[in-house]
């Protein structure tokens, strides 16, 4: 039953207008740069100002193109003035060139897309001098070196737009983006955002808001219908999985980098509807969109000044990456791509349809990222057990990024932004320092192995580890099976002749981190070898609230090599009331659930 209706299209328009008006006081006099309040990114204030212009301009473009052209707040005029000033080489507020600031390449794609979408109302009305200056600003992107990930599409999209209006472009750039994207496709519509060590390991929201977003818009600009067929097929496959990764609360999975982009996670759903590339009922697309928008707006993502903050719900600086600046959250503008669908589109007119997790319980495995997924209808919680990917070169010891290295992620619980603690299976030394997991090796579905290692510097980065030293420990094999809201986590530690950390170590299992008044029950119960229980409290470490708690279990003494340890790990709207039983042998562990189901877990030898 649908209890709360999704926002109407008119309500989406009103929110877009209010967000666009809210940023205007932070613009320079020429409108070329928007210096929003907040901590600078690593690229500096100048770059952040361009980001403020470009990302809000993309929002303006969706609003204008979907109207079409109806412009009660003279938005096109406002941004046209900023564009003319930004590409004027004599203007003190001009935009940085790509050679002056690499981040400008990212923002150029938003500007190019926005100009494509609003061409009759903006580009076509610019003076010929301003048009040429914009093309001159874009031109150095042609043939330039780019990071080998979603950035290739910034180059392709800007080149496609430039070609459409008589500017510089390169077929080699287009071919490189297309060929690389084919290599990054890991099957069933799932993209790795580039490769780590030649492997598909970079799974996160970029699969949707970049790898499925830009290629179809590129085809829209170039008119390449044959190529679009390839991307439409992949998006249909991916969306059938993605819909089951949305919680009943409207939240996307709280996993991966750039979480501050929030409802940008809606971009692939809207593009799927626009490009006839979705298996989802129109009313389901609208419901997911409305639930997700309401989820973030009601949780405080927009502050009292009408600005998106750096964070997930509220302002939360610890969710930032080095590239995050005060305007970075406006990548969420992609979440308004639904405005490209006219008011009479069936997405806006069809009856709402319930989310998959609102209809039934489900469990399934995603082979590309190596995720086991469980959703429960009673509480709307979706959980992911990660034994397959971690966004790092498998040959490189690394520190654990909490957004990639945890065993479990959810739509209702967020990882602690700390060294290994929640949703973990780790060894803790006599100094109280926990071993890190990355890189993990996927052994089979639901089973992974990692080399325990202790970095001298525990700072993390999704792309690489800090320049630091590591002490090596034993091997940790971890396995997960799940039924409903309860996972059984099984761990074995094996000795290594190459260890440089002398130990001793105790094994520690971390459960789900939760915040007060979440309505969730997070519990952790020892099933084998874990006898000491503790609750660890956090302050300003969790994206969902200022105070958090994590249940943990410890081995009573030093870990025993070759022994099976196990715990029931629960996250749900109701408490854990019945425990599974384990039958442990040297070859496997049989998990007998209260309803009689038996899961056999093999723990491969080292």
C-alpha positions in Angstrom: 0.0 0.0 0.0 1.3 3.5 -0.9 1.1 5.6 2.2 2.9 8.8 1.2 2.5 9.9 -2.4 5.6 11.0 -4.3 6.1 14.7 -5.0 4.4 16.0 -8.2 6.4 17.3 -11.1 5.3 20.8 -10.1 6.8 20.2 -6.6 10.1 19.1 -8.2 10.1 22.3 -10.2 9.4 24.5 -7.2 12.3 22.8 -5.3 14.6 23.3 -8.2 13.7 27.0 -8.4 14.2 27.5 -4.7 17.6 25.8 -4.8 18.7 27.9 -7.8 17.6 31.1 -6.1 19.3 30.2 -2.9 22.8 30.1 -4.5 22.6 33.5 -6.2 23.7 35.5 -3.2 27.0 33.6 -3.2 27.9 34.5 -6.8 30.4 37.0 -7.9 29.0 40.2 -9.5 29.4 38.7 -12.9 27.8 35.4 -12.0 30.8 33.5 -13.4 31.8 32.0 -10.0 29.7 30.8 -7.1 31.7 30.8 -3.8 29.4 28.8 -1.6 30.3 28.6 2.2 32.3 25.7 3.4 35.7 24.1 3.4 37.8 24.3 0.2 38.6 21.3 -1.9 42.2 20.4 -2.7 41.7 22.2 -6.0 41.3 25.6 -4.3 38.7 28.4 -4.2 38.9 29.3 -7.9 38.0 25.8 -8.9 35.3 25.5 -6.3 33.8 28.7 -7.7 33.6 27.2 -11.2 32.1 24.1 -9.7 29.4 26.2 -8.0 28.5 27.7 -11.4 28.7 24.5 -13.4 26.8 22.1 -11.1 24.0 24.5 -10.4 23.8 25.4 -14.1 23.1 21.7 -14.8 20.2 21.9 -12.4 19.0 25.1 -14.3 19.3 23.3 -17.6 17.0 20.4 -16.5 14.5 23.0 -15.2 14.6 25.1 -18.4 14.6 22.2 -20.9 11.7 20.5 -19.2 9.6 23.7 -19.1 10.4 24.1 -22.1 12.0 27.5 -21.9 9.4 28.9 -19.4 11.7 30.9 -17.2 9.9 32.8 -14.4 13.1 33.7 -12.6 15.1 34.6 -15.7 17.5 31.7 -15.0 18.8 31.5 -18.6 19.7 35.2 -18.5 21.4 34.9 -15.2 23.6 31.9 -16.2 24.2 33.4 -19.7 25.7 36.4 -18.0 28.0 34.2 -15.9 29.0 32.2 -18.9 30.0 35.3 -20.9 32.1 36.5 -18.0 33.6 33.1 -17.3 35.1 32.7 -20.8 36.2 36.4 -21.0 40.0 36.2 -20.7 40.1 39.8 -19.4 37.5 39.2 -16.6 39.1 38.8 -13.1 36.4 36.2 -12.4 37.1 34.2 -15.5 37.0 30.4 -15.3 40.3 28.5 -14.8 41.6 26.8 -17.9 42.2 23.1 -17.8 46.0 23.6 -17.6 45.5 25.7 -14.6 43.1 23.4 -12.8 42.3 19.8 -13.8 39.0 19.8 -11.9 37.7 22.2 -14.5 37.5 19.3 -16.9 34.8 17.8 -14.7 32.8 21.0 -14.6 33.1 21.5 -18.4 31.0 18.5 -18.9 28.1 19.9 -16.9 28.4 23.2 -18.8 28.4 21.4 -22.2 25.4 19.2 -21.2 23.5 22.2 -20.0 24.1 24.1 -23.2 23.1 21.1 -25.3 19.8 20.7 -23.3 19.0 24.5 -23.4 20.3 25.3 -26.8 17.3 27.3 -28.1 17.1 29.4 -24.9 20.8 29.9 -24.1 23.5 28.9 -26.6 21.6 30.2 -29.6 21.1 33.6 -27.9 24.8 34.1 -27.0 26.8 36.5 -29.0 29.1 34.9 -31.6 32.1 36.3 -29.6 31.0 34.5 -26.4 30.2 31.3 -28.3 33.7 31.3 -29.8 35.3 32.1 -26.4 33.4 29.1 -24.9 34.7 26.8 -27.7 38.2 28.2 -27.2 37.9 27.3 -23.5 36.7 23.8 -24.2 39.2 23.1 -27.0 42.2 22.1 -24.9 40.2 19.1 -23.6 40.7 17.5 -27.1 43.3 14.8 -26.9 44.3 15.7 -23.3 45.3 13.1 -20.8 42.5 12.0 -18.5 42.2 9.7 -15.5 41.1 6.3 -16.8 37.7 6.2 -15.2 34.4 8.1 -15.7 36.5 11.2 -16.5 36.8 9.9 -20.1 33.1 10.8 -20.5 33.7 14.4 -19.5 36.1 14.6 -22.5 33.7 12.8 -24.8 30.6 14.8 -23.8 32.4 18.2 -24.2 33.8 17.1 -27.5 30.3 16.0 -28.7 28.8 19.3 -27.8 31.7 21.2 -29.4 31.2 19.2 -32.6 27.5 20.0 -32.7 28.3 23.7 -32.7 31.4 23.9 -34.8 34.1 23.5 -32.2 37.1 21.2 -31.8 36.6 17.5 -31.2 38.4 14.2 -31.7 37.1 10.9 -32.9 40.0 9.3 -31.0 38.6 10.7 -27.8 35.2 9.3 -28.5 36.6 5.9 -29.4 38.7 5.8 -26.3 35.7 6.5 -24.0 33.6 3.9 -25.8 36.2 1.2 -25.9 37.2 1.8 -22.3 33.6 1.6 -21.2 33.2 -1.7 -22.9 36.3 -3.0 -20.9 34.9 -1.7 -17.7 31.6 -3.5 -18.2 31.6 -6.4 -15.8 28.4 -8.0 -17.0 24.7 -7.6 -16.5 24.9 -3.8 -16.8 27.4 -3.4 -14.0 30.3 -1.0 -14.6 33.5 -0.7 -12.6 34.5 2.9 -12.6 37.8 2.2 -14.3 40.0 -0.7 -13.3 42.2 -1.3 -10.3 45.2 -3.4 -11.1 43.5 -4.4 -14.3 40.5 -5.8 -12.4 36.8 -4.8 -12.0 36.9 -3.7 -8.4 35.5 -0.1 -8.4 31.8 -0.5 -7.8 29.8 2.3 -6.3 27.3 4.9 -7.3 29.4 6.1 -10.2 28.1 3.0 -12.0 24.8 4.8 -12.1 25.3 8.6 -12.0 28.3 8.5 -14.4 28.7 5.3 -16.4 25.0 4.9 -17.2 24.3 8.7 -17.3 26.9 10.2 -19.7 27.0 7.6 -22.5 23.3 7.9 -23.3 23.4 11.7 -23.2 26.5 11.5 -25.4 24.5 9.5 -27.9 21.7 12.1 -27.6 24.1 14.8 -28.7 25.8 12.8 -31.5 22.7 11.1 -32.7 24.4 7.7 -32.6 21.3 5.4 -32.3 23.2 2.2 -32.8 25.6 2.9 -29.9 22.7 4.0 -27.8 21.2 0.5 -28.2 24.2 -1.0 -26.5 23.9 1.4 -23.5 20.2 1.0 -23.3 20.4 -2.7 -23.0 23.0 -2.5 -20.3 21.0 0.1 -18.4 17.8 -2.1 -18.5 19.8 -4.9 -16.9 21.3 -2.8 -14.3 18.1 -1.0 -13.2 16.5 -4.3 -12.5 19.1 -4.9 -9.8 19.3 -1.3 -8.8 15.7 -1.0 -7.8 16.3 -3.7 -5.3 19.1 -1.7 -3.7 16.8 1.1 -2.7 15.5 1.0 0.9 11.8 1.4 1.8 12.9 4.7 3.4 14.0 6.0 0.0 17.7 5.8 0.7 20.2 4.5 -1.7 22.9 2.2 -0.5 25.3 4.1 1.9 28.5 2.8 0.2 31.2 4.3 -2.0 32.8 7.6 -2.5 31.1 11.0 -3.1 28.2 10.2 -0.8 27.6 13.9 -0.6 26.1 13.8 -4.1 23.0 12.2 -2.4 20.1 12.1 -4.8 22.3 12.1 -7.8 21.6 8.4 -7.4 18.3 9.0 -9.2 20.1 10.0 -12.4 20.1 6.6 -14.1 16.4 6.0 -13.3 15.4 9.2 -15.1 17.7 8.6 -18.0 16.3 5.1 -18.3 12.8 6.5 -18.5 13.8 9.2 -21.0 15.7 6.8 -23.3 13.4 3.8 -23.2 16.0 1.9 -21.3 14.2 0.8 -18.1 12.4 -2.4 -17.1 10.7 -0.5 -14.3 7.1 0.5 -14.3 6.7 4.3 -14.7 5.0 4.5 -11.4 7.9 2.7 -9.7 10.4 5.2 -11.2 8.4 8.1 -9.9 8.0 6.5 -6.4 11.7 5.8 -6.1 12.4 9.4 -7.2 10.0 10.9 -4.7 11.0 8.7 -1.8 14.6 9.4 -2.3 14.2 13.2 -2.6 11.9 13.3 0.4 14.4 11.1 2.3 17.2 13.6 1.9 15.2 16.8 2.2 13.4 15.7 5.3 16.7 14.6 6.9 18.3 18.0 6.7 20.4 17.9 3.6 19.3 21.4 2.7 20.2 23.9 5.4 18.3 27.0 6.6 19.8 29.1 3.8 18.5 26.7 1.2 21.9 25.3 0.4 23.0 21.7 0.0 25.6 20.9 2.7 28.6 18.6 2.6 27.3 15.4 4.2 24.8 12.7 3.8 21.8 13.7 5.8 23.0 16.7 7.8 26.3 18.5 7.4 29.0 15.9 8.0 32.5 16.9 6.9 34.0 13.5 7.5 32.2 12.2 4.4 34.3 14.4 2.1 37.1 13.3 -0.2 40.0 15.6 -1.0 38.2 16.7 -4.2 35.1 17.8 -2.3 34.4 21.5 -2.0 31.4 23.5 -0.9 29.7 23.2 -4.3 30.4 19.5 -4.7 27.0 18.5 -3.3 25.3 20.1 -6.3 26.3 17.0 -8.4 22.9 16.1 -6.9 21.5 18.3 -9.7 21.5 15.1 -11.7 18.7 13.9 -9.5 16.5 16.4 -11.2 16.9 14.9 -14.7 13.4 13.7 -14.4 12.3 17.2 -15.3 13.4 16.4 -18.8 10.3 14.2 -18.9 7.3 16.4 -19.9 4.3 16.7 -17.6 2.2 14.2 -19.7 4.9 11.5 -19.6 3.7 8.3 -18.0 6.3 8.5 -15.2 4.3 11.6 -13.9 0.8 10.3 -14.7 0.8 6.5 -14.0 -0.3 5.2 -10.6 2.6 4.8 -8.2 4.0 1.3 -7.8 5.7 -0.1 -4.7 9.4 -0.6 -4.4 10.6 -4.2 -4.6 11.4 -4.1 -0.8 7.9 -2.9 -0.2 6.4 -5.9 -1.9 8.5 -8.9 -0.6 11.5 -10.2 1.1 14.4 -11.1 -1.2 17.9 -12.5 -1.3 20.1 -12.6 -4.3 23.8 -12.4 -5.4 25.4 -9.8 -7.6 28.4 -11.4 -9.2 30.0 -8.3 -10.7 30.6 -6.5 -7.3 30.6 -9.7 -5.3 27.6 -8.6 -3.2 25.0 -10.7 -1.4 21.8 -8.7 -1.0 19.0 -9.1 1.4 15.8 -7.0 1.6 13.1 -7.3 4.2 9.6 -6.0 3.6 8.6 -5.6 7.2 11.2 -2.8 7.8 12.2 -1.8 4.3 15.9 -2.5 5.1 18.2 -3.5 2.3 21.6 -5.0 3.3 24.6 -5.8 1.2 27.4 -8.3 2.2 30.6 -7.4 0.5 33.1 -10.2 -0.3 34.0 -9.1 -3.8 35.3 -5.5 -4.3 37.1 -2.7 -2.5 38.2 -0.1 -5.0 41.9 -0.9 -4.7 44.6 -2.6 -6.7 44.6 -6.3 -5.5 48.4 -6.2 -5.5 48.7 -3.2 -3.3 48.4 -3.2 0.5 46.1 -0.3 1.5 44.4 1.4 4.3 40.7 0.7 4.7 38.3 3.2 3.2 35.2 2.8 5.3 33.0 3.3 2.2 34.6 0.3 0.5 36.3 -2.1 2.9 33.5 -3.0 5.3 31.8 -6.4 5.1 28.3 -5.0 5.2 26.5 -1.9 3.9 22.8 -0.9 4.1 20.2 1.7 3.1 19.4 2.2 6.8 22.8 2.1 8.5 26.0 3.9 7.6 29.6 2.9 8.1 31.6 4.6 10.9 34.1 7.0 9.3 36.9 5.5 11.3 39.6 2.8 11.0 38.1 -0.8 11.0 35.4 -1.2 13.6 31.8 -1.7 12.5 30.8 -4.4 10.0 34.2 -6.0 10.2 36.2 -9.1 11.1 39.6 -8.0 12.2 42.6 -8.7 14.5 43.4 -6.2 17.2 47.0 -6.0 18.6 48.2 -5.3 22.1 48.2 -1.5 21.3 44.5 -1.6 20.5 45.1 -1.1 16.7 42.9 -3.1 14.3 44.2 -4.8 11.2 43.0 -3.4 7.8 41.3 -5.5 5.1 42.1 -4.0 1.7 42.9 -5.6 -0.7 40.4 -8.4 -0.2 40.4 -11.5 -2.5 37.0 -13.0 -3.5 37.2 -16.8 -3.1 33.6 -17.7 -4.0 30.2 -16.0 -3.4 30.0 -14.8 0.1 33.6 -15.7 1.0 36.7 -13.5 0.9 40.2 -13.5 2.3 42.6 -10.7 3.3 46.1 -10.3 4.7 45.9 -8.7 8.1 48.1 -5.6 8.0 48.7 -2.6 10.2 49.6 0.7 8.5 51.7 3.3 10.3 49.4 5.9 8.8 45.7 5.0 8.8 44.5 7.8 6.6 42.4 6.5 3.7 41.7 7.3 0.1 39.5 5.4 -2.3 42.2 5.3 -5.0 45.4 4.5 -3.2 47.1 4.1 0.1 49.1 6.8 1.8 52.9 6.6 1.6 53.4 4.5 4.7 54.8 1.3 6.1 52.9 -1.8 7.1 53.4 -4.7 9.5 52.0 -7.9 8.2 50.0 -10.5 10.1 48.1 -13.7 9.4 45.4 -14.5 6.8 41.8 -13.8 7.6 39.1 -15.8 5.8 35.6 -14.4 6.3 32.3 -15.8 5.0 28.7 -14.6 5.2 25.3 -16.2 4.7 22.1 -14.3 5.4 18.5 -15.0 6.0 16.2 -12.0 6.3 17.7 -9.5 8.7 20.3 -11.8 10.2 23.8 -12.6 8.8 26.0 -15.4 10.1 29.6 -14.3 9.8 32.2 -17.0 9.9 35.9 -16.3 10.4 39.1 -18.4 10.4 42.6 -17.0 10.9 45.6 -18.8 9.4 49.2 -18.4 10.2 51.6 -16.8 7.7 55.4 -17.4 7.5 55.8 -13.8 6.2 54.2 -12.0 9.2 56.2 -9.1 10.5 53.9 -8.2 13.3 54.7 -10.6 16.2 51.2 -10.5 17.8 49.5 -11.5 19.9 46.1 -10.6 18.5 42.5 -10.9 19.5 39.8 -11.4 17.0 37.1 -8.8 17.0 33.8 -8.9 15.1 32.0 -5.6 14.5 28.2 -5.4 14.0 26.1 -2.6 12.4 26.6 1.0 13.5 23.3 2.7 14.4 22.2 6.0 15.7 19.6 6.8 18.4 16.0 6.9 17.4 16.7 5.0 14.2 14.0 2.4 15.0 16.5 -0.3 14.2 17.8 -3.2 16.3 21.5 -3.8 15.8 22.7 -6.9 17.7 25.6 -9.3 17.7 25.5 -12.7 19.3 28.4 -15.1 19.5 27.9 -18.5 17.9 31.4 -20.0 18.2 34.5 -18.8 20.0 33.4 -15.2 20.7 32.8 -14.7 24.3 33.4 -11.1 25.2 30.8 -8.5 24.3 31.2 -4.7 24.2 29.4 -1.7 22.8 31.6 1.0 21.3 30.2 4.6 21.2 31.1 7.1 18.6 30.8 10.9 18.5 30.7 12.7 15.1 31.8 9.5 13.3 28.6 8.5 11.5 26.9 10.2 8.6 23.4 9.5 10.1 23.8 11.3 13.4 26.2 12.9 15.9 26.1 9.9 18.2 26.4 6.2 17.2 27.0 2.8 18.7 28.5 -0.4 17.4 28.2 -3.8 19.1 31.4 -5.8 19.0 32.5 -9.3 20.0 35.9 -10.5 21.0 37.7 -13.7 21.4 38.5 -14.2 25.1 42.2 -14.6 24.5 44.6 -14.6 21.6 43.2 -15.9 18.3 43.7 -19.5 17.6 45.0 -20.4 14.2 42.7 -22.7 12.2 39.7 -22.3 14.6 36.2 -21.4 13.3 34.7 -18.3 14.9 31.2 -17.2 14.2 28.6 -14.6 15.1 25.0 -13.7 14.3 24.9 -10.2 13.0 21.5 -8.6 13.0 20.0 -5.3 11.6 16.3 -4.9 11.4 13.1 -3.3 12.6 12.5 -6.1 15.1 14.9 -7.6 17.6 16.7 -10.9 17.0 14.6 -13.6 18.6 15.8 -16.9 17.3 19.4 -18.0 16.6 20.7 -20.4 13.9 22.7 -23.4 14.9 26.1 -24.3 13.5 27.5 -27.7 12.6 31.2 -27.1 12.3 33.5 -29.7 10.6 37.0 -29.4 9.2 35.6 -29.1 5.7 32.6 -26.8 6.1 30.2 -25.1 8.4 26.5 -25.9 8.2 24.2 -23.1 9.2 20.8 -24.3 10.3 18.2 -21.5 10.4 15.2 -21.6 12.7 12.9 -22.4 9.8 14.9 -25.5 8.9 16.9 -24.1 6.0 20.5 -25.2 5.9 23.3 -23.2 4.2 26.7 -25.0 3.8 29.7 -22.7 3.9 33.1 -24.0 2.7 36.1 -22.2 4.1 38.9 -22.8 1.5 42.3 -23.5 2.9 45.1 -20.9 2.5 
